[in-house]
Amino acid sequence: MGKPLVSICIPTRNTERWLGEAVDSALGQIWGACEVIVVDDGSTDGTAEILKSYGDKIVYRVTEPRGGNPARNLAASLARGEWIQFLDADDYLLPDKIERQFDETGTGSGLDLILSPELLQRWSDGKPLEPELKPVPQNGDLFAQWLGWEMPGTQGGLWRADCLRRIGGWNEAMPCCQDYELYARALRQGVPTRWTSQPGSVYRIWSEQTVCRRDPLQLIEYKTKLIDEMADFLRESGRWNEDYRQIAGRTCFEMCRTFAQRDLAGAAVYHRGRVKRGMLEVSGPSAPLRYRVAYRLLGFKASERLAGVLR
């Protein structure tokens, strides 16, 4: 029996700076049994010339600009593979990403979603810093990992194609948090999922204008909505517990602090709403000891004003 075919699906718009490296990393998978599908979502830079240069090594389509999720869904609809690997055009896969995931899981036996850790590469002054390993969750409670925003990015998952189609693919109405919305549906529907141990991809943080970074307040809005929906699901299914509340509360507190750097009055309203819902936990990396002391003595707004002076 031959290796299962993996379709590597890459949406792109105006990413000529990175696209060649992304495509090369897909073509260079030592797994071998791969096809590469690129959807050009209305690029106006040199993307078309880059794609043409690959000839029949890849399949590509050009569309009017509709967004990343429609492009991902179109690529998935063209896929012939039993498994689908998504890759954003400004990131790249390590050569053994797919092979390692299959080696550790018996070629995905009994699974519909295989997750791998990822390396995070920050850029400063236009130059890359040394990639660092994002914290690696152990195979444990996936709902806790999701609530703590510890799931991998788009390229971390390897999806069984039938499963992806069954749960409805990517939500084309989501302007951000797109991967977490998809993971949330997978978790709620009980998709068999497992982490592997080694990083398989590199996620770049190179600009403040990417989808997940250009509008922090929009990100907070959608991230909060997703967390509340997941909390409601866990309550209704009798699984909500204090550990989940604390994890979700820490994630929401991190958002309070991000919100305050841009709009303190709005952040105070958000903070009150989180407290009222019981979804705020002043702990974790966003709440060092000095901040916690100030918070207890002065409250949220005054603590943020003080932090702003000291920042």
ZIRA-V265516 format. One line per field, one symbol per residue. phi: phi as a letter, one per 40 degrees, with the letter a starting at -180 (. if undefined). psi: psi as a letter, one per 20 degrees, with the letter a starting at -180 (. if undefined). A space follows every 50 residues. Layout:
phi = ???
psi = ???
This chain:
phi = .ccccbccbbcaafbdcbdcccccccccccdgcbbbbbbccgcbbcddcc ccccfccbbabbbccbhccdccccdccccbccbbbcaccbbaccdbdccc ccccbgfgdgbbabbbcbcbbcbbfgbcccdbccdbcccaccccccccfb cccdcccbbcdccdccchgccccccafcccccdccccccgccbacbcbcb abbcbbacbcdcbcbdccdcdccccccccccccccccgbcaccccccccc cccdcdccdccbaccccccddccccccgbabcagdcbcdccccccccbgc ccccccccccc
psi = prqpppoopoqqolkhhhgghgghhghjpihgmqqpppoomkqjbjgghg ghiicjhrpqqprqoirgghgghgghhipiqhqppqpqijaqqqhjgggg ghgijlkkpjqippqqrqppoqqpkjqqrpqqpqpoqqocohhggghjlj qragihqoppghgghhjjapoiioirkghhgghghgghjkppqqqrhqqi rpopniqjjrgiihnhhgggghggggghggggghghjkiprhggggghhg ghhghghgghihngghhhggghhhghiklponrahimrghghggghhhrg ghhhgghhhi.
